[in-house]
Amino acid sequence: MAVKKTRNGGTLTEAAYFGKIRSALRNAFKWWTPAKRAKDKARRPYKGGGRQKWEYQCAICRKWYKGDEVQIDHVVPCGSLKCYDDIAPFLKRLTPENENAFQVLCKECHKEKTNAERKANRK
């Protein structure tokens, strides 16, 4: 059975609509200063030469990676955004003021952590 498209003149489902809001909020706050500080704490000078200046340590596997191989993770997940009532709590979890609320993860560890959180939330 097809999901009813109730938003944007019948072109978006409710899930797609709130997905756009979630994406816009994440994009608007991607340079959040406490997150940047957390990333800075996880770096060291790169000694391999070339143009790369820094490398970053994954908080899970503890290996060192180039900047484009790591991502900033919220220690406490931002949670769902499925209705208007979810916006304020989502935004509060998205923008904590404490840099310890963020950690640097390599892409593989970040993917595994996110998938485990999603699986746990389905139960």
CYANA upper distance limits for C-alpha pairs under 8 A (distance plus 0.5 A):
  3 VAL  CA     13 THR  CA      7.30
  4 LYS  CA     13 THR  CA      6.59
  5 LYS  CA     10 GLY  CA      5.36
  5 LYS  CA     11 THR  CA      6.18
  5 LYS  CA     12 LEU  CA      5.39
  5 LYS  CA     13 THR  CA      4.66
  5 LYS  CA     14 GLU  CA      7.52
  6 THR  CA     10 GLY  CA      5.57
  6 THR  CA     11 THR  CA      7.77
  6 THR  CA     12 LEU  CA      6.79
  6 THR  CA     13 THR  CA      6.23
  6 THR  CA     14 GLU  CA      7.11
  7 ARG  CA     11 THR  CA      6.72
  7 ARG  CA     12 LEU  CA      5.40
  7 ARG  CA     13 THR  CA      6.59
  7 ARG  CA     14 GLU  CA      7.10
  7 ARG  CA     17 TYR  CA      7.24
  8 ASN  CA     12 LEU  CA      6.37
 12 LEU  CA     16 ALA  CA      6.27
 12 LEU  CA     17 TYR  CA      6.56
 13 THR  CA     17 TYR  CA      6.67
 14 GLU  CA     18 PHE  CA      6.76
 14 GLU  CA     82 LYS  CA      8.25
 15 ALA  CA     19 GLY  CA      6.40
 15 ALA  CA     82 LYS  CA      7.15
 16 ALA  CA     20 LYS  CA      6.75
 17 TYR  CA     21 ILE  CA      7.16
 18 PHE  CA     22 ARG  CA      6.63
 18 PHE  CA     81 LEU  CA      6.82
 18 PHE  CA     82 LYS  CA      6.31
 18 PHE  CA     83 CYS  CA      7.39
 19 GLY  CA     23 SER  CA      6.57
 19 GLY  CA     81 LEU  CA      7.93
 19 GLY  CA     82 LYS  CA      8.43
 20 LYS  CA     24 ALA  CA      6.57
 21 ILE  CA     25 LEU  CA      6.70
 22 ARG  CA     26 ARG  CA      6.71
 22 ARG  CA     81 LEU  CA      7.01
 23 SER  CA     27 ASN  CA      6.60
 24 ALA  CA     28 ALA  CA      6.56
 25 LEU  CA     29 PHE  CA      6.89
 25 LEU  CA     91 LEU  CA      8.13
 26 ARG  CA     30 LYS  CA      6.47
 26 ARG  CA     94 LEU  CA      7.99
 29 PHE  CA     94 LEU  CA      8.43
 29 PHE  CA     95 THR  CA      7.89
 31 TRP  CA     35 ALA  CA      7.66
 31 TRP  CA     36 LYS  CA      7.14
 32 TRP  CA     36 LYS  CA      6.88
 32 TRP  CA     95 THR  CA      7.64
 33 THR  CA     37 ARG  CA      6.69
 34 PRO  CA     38 ALA  CA      6.76
 34 PRO  CA     96 PRO  CA      8.04
 34 PRO  CA     97 GLU  CA      6.51
 34 PRO  CA     98 ASN  CA      6.49
 34 PRO  CA     99 GLU  CA      4.83
 34 PRO  CA    102 PHE  CA      8.20
 35 ALA  CA     39 LYS  CA      6.86
 35 ALA  CA     72 ILE  CA      7.41
 35 ALA  CA     99 GLU  CA      6.31
 35 ALA  CA    102 PHE  CA      6.32
 35 ALA  CA    103 GLN  CA      8.39
 36 LYS  CA     40 ASP  CA      6.70
 37 ARG  CA     41 LYS  CA      6.71
 37 ARG  CA     99 GLU  CA      6.69
 38 ALA  CA     42 ALA  CA      7.08
 38 ALA  CA     99 GLU  CA      5.77
 38 ALA  CA    100 ASN  CA      7.28
 38 ALA  CA    102 PHE  CA      6.55
 38 ALA  CA    103 GLN  CA      6.69
 38 ALA  CA    104 VAL  CA      7.73
 39 LYS  CA     43 ARG  CA      7.22
 39 LYS  CA     56 TYR  CA      8.09
 39 LYS  CA     72 ILE  CA      7.55
 39 LYS  CA    103 GLN  CA      7.61
 39 LYS  CA    104 VAL  CA      6.50
 42 ALA  CA     56 TYR  CA      5.90
 42 ALA  CA     57 GLN  CA      6.01
 42 ALA  CA     58 CYS  CA      8.24
 42 ALA  CA    104 VAL  CA      7.28
 43 ARG  CA     54 TRP  CA      6.68
 43 ARG  CA     55 GLU  CA      5.96
 43 ARG  CA     56 TYR  CA      4.83
 43 ARG  CA     57 GLN  CA      6.89
 44 ARG  CA     54 TRP  CA      6.10
 44 ARG  CA     55 GLU  CA      6.15
 44 ARG  CA     56 TYR  CA      7.06
 45 PRO  CA     53 LYS  CA      6.32
 45 PRO  CA     54 TRP  CA      5.09
 45 PRO  CA     55 GLU  CA      6.88
 46 TYR  CA     52 GLN  CA      7.09
 46 TYR  CA     53 LYS  CA      5.74
 46 TYR  CA     54 TRP  CA      5.23
 46 TYR  CA     55 GLU  CA      6.11
 47 LYS  CA     53 LYS  CA      8.38
 48 GLY  CA     52 GLN  CA      8.40
 52 GLN  CA     66 LYS  CA      8.25
 54 TRP  CA     66 LYS  CA      7.49
 54 TRP  CA     67 GLY  CA      7.62
 55 GLU  CA     64 TRP  CA      6.58
 55 GLU  CA     65 TYR  CA      5.81
 55 GLU  CA     66 LYS  CA      5.33
 55 GLU  CA     67 GLY  CA      6.61
 56 TYR  CA     64 TRP  CA      5.77
 56 TYR  CA     65 TYR  CA      5.69
 56 TYR  CA     66 LYS  CA      6.79
 56 TYR  CA     67 GLY  CA      6.97
 56 TYR  CA     70 VAL  CA      7.74
 56 TYR  CA    104 VAL  CA      8.01
 57 GLN  CA     62 ARG  CA      6.08
 57 GLN  CA     63 LYS  CA      6.00
 57 GLN  CA     64 TRP  CA      4.91
 57 GLN  CA     65 TYR  CA      6.84
 57 GLN  CA    104 VAL  CA      7.48
 57 GLN  CA    105 LEU  CA      7.97
 57 GLN  CA    106 CYS  CA      8.45
 58 CYS  CA     62 ARG  CA      5.30
 58 CYS  CA     63 LYS  CA      6.18
 58 CYS  CA     64 TRP  CA      6.95
 58 CYS  CA     65 TYR  CA      8.02
 58 CYS  CA     70 VAL  CA      7.85
 58 CYS  CA    104 VAL  CA      5.96
 58 CYS  CA    105 LEU  CA      4.89
 58 CYS  CA    106 CYS  CA      5.87
 58 CYS  CA    109 CYS  CA      8.46
 59 ALA  CA    103 GLN  CA      6.94
 59 ALA  CA    104 VAL  CA      6.36
 59 ALA  CA    105 LEU  CA      6.18
 60 ILE  CA    105 LEU  CA      7.22
 60 ILE  CA    109 CYS  CA      7.23
 61 CYS  CA    109 CYS  CA      7.79
 65 TYR  CA     69 GLU  CA      6.36
 65 TYR  CA     70 VAL  CA      7.18
 65 TYR  CA    106 CYS  CA      7.63
 66 LYS  CA     70 VAL  CA      7.53
 69 GLU  CA    106 CYS  CA      6.40
 69 GLU  CA    107 LYS  CA      6.63
 70 VAL  CA    104 VAL  CA      6.97
 70 VAL  CA    105 LEU  CA      5.96
 70 VAL  CA    106 CYS  CA      4.71
 70 VAL  CA    107 LYS  CA      6.00
 71 GLN  CA    104 VAL  CA      6.26
 71 GLN  CA    105 LEU  CA      5.95
 71 GLN  CA    106 CYS  CA      6.65
 71 GLN  CA    107 LYS  CA      6.77
 71 GLN  CA    110 HIS  CA      7.77
 72 ILE  CA    102 PHE  CA      7.03
 72 ILE  CA    103 GLN  CA      6.26
 72 ILE  CA    104 VAL  CA      5.29
 72 ILE  CA    105 LEU  CA      6.84
 73 ASP  CA    102 PHE  CA      6.03
 73 ASP  CA    103 GLN  CA      5.72
 73 ASP  CA    104 VAL  CA      6.56
 73 ASP  CA    105 LEU  CA      7.09
 73 ASP  CA    110 HIS  CA      7.59
 74 HIS  CA     78 CYS  CA      7.58
 74 HIS  CA     94 LEU  CA      8.13
 74 HIS  CA    101 ALA  CA      6.48
 74 HIS  CA    102 PHE  CA      5.17
 74 HIS  CA    103 GLN  CA      6.99
 75 VAL  CA    101 ALA  CA      5.87
 75 VAL  CA    102 PHE  CA      5.93
 75 VAL  CA    103 GLN  CA      6.95
 76 VAL  CA     93 ARG  CA      7.94
 76 VAL  CA    101 ALA  CA      7.41
 77 PRO  CA     93 ARG  CA      7.78
 78 CYS  CA     90 PHE  CA      6.03
 78 CYS  CA     91 LEU  CA      8.25
 78 CYS  CA     93 ARG  CA      5.52
 78 CYS  CA     94 LEU  CA      6.00
 79 GLY  CA     90 PHE  CA      6.83
 79 GLY  CA     93 ARG  CA      8.41
 80 SER  CA     86 ASP  CA      7.54
 80 SER  CA     90 PHE  CA      7.52
 81 LEU  CA     86 ASP  CA      5.71
 81 LEU  CA     87 ILE  CA      6.81
 81 LEU  CA     90 PHE  CA      7.12
 82 LYS  CA     86 ASP  CA      6.97
 83 CYS  CA     87 ILE  CA      7.74
 85 ASP  CA     89 PRO  CA      8.47
 86 ASP  CA     90 PHE  CA      6.45
 87 ILE  CA     91 LEU  CA      6.51
 88 ALA  CA     92 LYS  CA      6.64
 89 PRO  CA     93 ARG  CA      6.78
 90 PHE  CA     94 LEU  CA      6.49
 91 LEU  CA     95 THR  CA      6.68
 92 LYS  CA     96 PRO  CA      6.97
 96 PRO  CA    101 ALA  CA      7.10
 97 GLU  CA    101 ALA  CA      8.46
 98 ASN  CA    102 PHE  CA      8.49
105 LEU  CA    109 CYS  CA      6.49
105 LEU  CA    110 HIS  CA      6.00
106 CYS  CA    110 HIS  CA      6.57
107 LYS  CA    111 LYS  CA      6.59
108 GLU  CA    112 GLU  CA      6.78
109 CYS  CA    113 LYS  CA      6.58
110 HIS  CA    114 THR  CA      6.57
111 LYS  CA    115 ASN  CA      6.60
112 GLU  CA    116 ALA  CA      6.63
113 LYS  CA    117 GLU  CA      6.73
114 THR  CA    118 ARG  CA      6.71
115 ASN  CA    119 LYS  CA      6.59
116 ALA  CA    120 ALA  CA      6.64
117 GLU  CA    121 ASN  CA      6.71
118 ARG  CA    122 ARG  CA      6.95
119 LYS  CA    123 LYS  CA      7.58
